[in-house]
Amino acid sequence: MRNYEAMFILRPDLIQSEKDSIFGQIKQTLSKFKADIHSETVWQEKRKLCFRLGIKGQPTKFSEGLYYLVNFSLLPSELAKLKATLHLNDNILRFLIIRSDNIASQIATKQ
C-alpha cells in the first residue's frame, strides 16, 4: 500500500449537514476501495479561487470553494477506480490525489 494525500474542492454553498454528508461519502468511497484513512480535515472553510469552477451540465459557477484534505493509504491498483468514482459526485468541484511517500521521506531525512 502507498500513502496518498487528496485535496478536494467542494461547493461553497453547502450547509453544515450537507458538508458532513459529503465528508462521509468521501470517507465511505475510500473505505469501499479498502483505503486506510490516516487523517482528514477541512483545510479552508471558504477560499477564493483563481478562476470560476462549475459543475458539468449546470450553468452555476463558483468563485470560492471549501477545501477538504485527506491522507490515506491505498493499493496502487485501486487508484484509477477511486478517481473514476469520485468524478461522479457533483458536489466535488475538483480534486487532486498525490503520492505522499516521497514527501514523508524527504522530511524525515532533513531532520
N, C-alpha and C positions, 0 to 999 in steps of 0.2 A: 504494500500500500504506500502511496505517496501523499505528501502533505500539500494541500492547496489552500489558497486564500481567494475568496469570492467577494466582490463588491457588487451590490445590487442598487440600482437607482429606481425607486418606486414613485408612483404618483404622489404628488404633494397634497392633493385634496382629500385624502382619506381620513376618516375619523378614527379614533383610537381603537375601537373594536375591530374595524376593518384592517388596520395595521397589524394588530395581534393575530388576526386570522391569516393574513398573508405571511407573516413570520412563521406561523405554524405550518402553512402549506409548503414553504421553502424547506423547513426542517423535515417535514414528512416526505418530501420528494428526495431529499438527501438520504434519509433513512431507507427509503424504498430501494435505493441503489447500494445499500449496505455501507454507507459512509459513516465514519465516526466523527461526530461534531466535537471539536475541542473548545471553541468559543464562538459566541455570536453577540453582536452589539449594534445599536444604532449609532453610526459614526457621526452623522449630522442630521438633525431633525429636518431642517429645510436649508438648502444651499442653492444659490443661483447657478444656473447652467450657462455655459459659454454660448450655446445655441439652443433653440427650442426643440424639444423632443416630443414626438407624437406617437400614438398607437396606430398601427397599420389598420386602414379602413375607417378611421374616425377622424373628423376634422379638428378635434381639440388638440392643441399643442401646449406643452408646459415649459415655463421658463425657470422653474425650480424643481428640485427633486429631494426625496428622502433617501439618504444613503444608509445601507444596511450591510455590515461586514460580518462574514462567517469564515472561520478557519476549520478545516476538516481534513480527514484522511479518506482516500478512495482508491480503489483499484484503477489503474490507468485505462483498462479496457472498458470501464463503465462511463468514462468522462464524456464521450460523444453522445451517448444515450441520455445522460443527465442534461447536457446542454440543449438537446432537442426537446426534452420535456419542459425545461424552464422557459423556452421560447414561446410556449403555448399560453403562458399566464399573461393576460392583458394588463395587469397591474404593475408588472415589471417593465419599466421603460427600456432599460439597458442593464446588462450585467457583464462582468469580466471575471474570468477564473484564471489564476496564475499558479504555477508551482511555487511553493514556499520552502522547499527543501534547501535550495541554494541560499536563500536569504538567511535562514536559521544558521546554516553552517558558516556563512560569512561573518555573522555577528559573533558567533562563538570563537572564531579564530582571531578576531580583533581584540577580544577581551583577554 
